Amino acid sequence: MIDKQFIIYKLANKYNLPLQTVSKVVNYQFKFITDIMKQGNFDGIRLPYFGKFSVKTGRLKHLKKKNDKKIPK
């Protein structure tokens, strides 16, 4: 199996770019997904040709229960 660092290295060599720049480009989509989910609306996020990322409803219910306990009424 080819690991991510090897792919980053090959792309950097092919396009004559610094490893750090290629690494940022490769990891950007995951950072984008994380930032959207941290906003708290928990909508599904679709990346074309890659897949759809969403929060499972069971985990969302668990998170809501946990937050309800923290907030004094």
Buried (B, 14 or more C-beta within 10 A) or exposed (E): EEEEEEEBBEBBEEEEBEEEEBBEBBEEEEEEBEEBBEEEEBEEBEEEEEEEBEEEEEEEEEEEEEEEEEEEE
